[in-house]
C-alpha cells in the first residue's frame, strides 16, 4: 500500500488522482504525527512532497526518510534525492565530488579568509545564501565594498531565511509584468511583509557564519531548466528579467523544444545517474557555449510546466504530447516493487 501525505497544491493532488484512477491501494497519512512510523506499518511506500519553507519539515523530513529506508520502505523523495534540497553548500561539495559541472563556487567559514579572498578577486560575483528558491536570497556583488558589507553581515547578525524587502520587490515586479488586479492587490501583501514577520522568519534560524558566492557568468539572457524524473526529461527556457541578471521566477518562459540545447538534456540524465536520484530539476547557464549547473532541486512548481509539449527519454528520443510529471513519480516508485 502507498501512504501519501496530502498537502493541497503539492504533488500529492495528482498522486491521489493517479491512485484513484488506477485502482492503486493508498491511504492518507500525517507525517507530522508522533505515530507516523507505526502508521506506516501496513505500507511499503511513503510519498511526501515537503516544502523548503516548511520549518517543521526541515526539522525531521530527512531523518524520517533515512529511518524508513533503513527499514526497507520506499520513499519519495528518497535520501539521495532530498538530502541536498535547499542546500547550495551541500550541492557544491556533492557536485565537486562527482565531477558534475557546477558554476565555480566559493565558500568561506572564516571572516578574515573571506575578506582576504574578496580583496584579491575580480568582480562581479553572485552572492547566495545556502537556502532559498525562485531567485530569493541572491544578489549581484558589483564591487569589493558591496562584498565586504555582505561579509560583515554574514559573520555578524546574519540574514533571515526570508528577505522581506525582496518579497515586496517581487510583488512590484510581478505587477509591472502582469498588470492585473490580482498582482496590484498583492503589492499590499508585500508592504505588510516588510513590517510583519511571518512564522517562517520567526522559526528559522538566521543564516550566518559563512560567506558563499558563485562566479558571475556574463552574456546569459536566459537559463535552461531541465527536470529529470526517472528516464524522462522535460525542459523550458526562462528569459532573464528586464534590467536583472536572474531568470528564475521571471515567468517569461519559452516551451519550444527546439530552443533547448540537447547537451543540457544529456548532461541532466548523466548527472541524475551519478546522483542516483528519483527527480532532479537543473538550472543551466552557459560559459563559452558549455552548460554549467547553477543549482538543483527535487521540487518545482507544477504550473510552470503545464504547457510543455512533450518529453525526452534517456536516449534523447522525443515523445510528443501532454503528460503529468507527478504520475511519472508514482509510476517509478511502483515499478521498484
Secondary structure, DSSP 8 states (H G I E B T S, - for coil): -EEEE--TTSTHHHHHHHHHHTT--EEEE-TTSTTHHHHTTT-SEEEE---TT-HHHHHHHHHHHHHHHHTT-EEES-HHHHTTTT-HHHHHHHHHHTT--B--EEEESSHHHHHHHHHHS-S-EEEE-SS-STTTTEEEE-SHHHHHHHHHHHTTT-B-SS-HHHHHHHHHHHHHHH--HHHHHHHHHHHHHHHS--HHHHHS--B-S-EEEEE---S-SEEEEEEEETTEEEEEEEE--TTSS--TT---EE--GGGS-HHHHHHHHHHHHHHT-SEEEEEEEEETTEEEEEEEES---GGGGTT--EEEETT--EEES---HHHHHHHHHHHT-
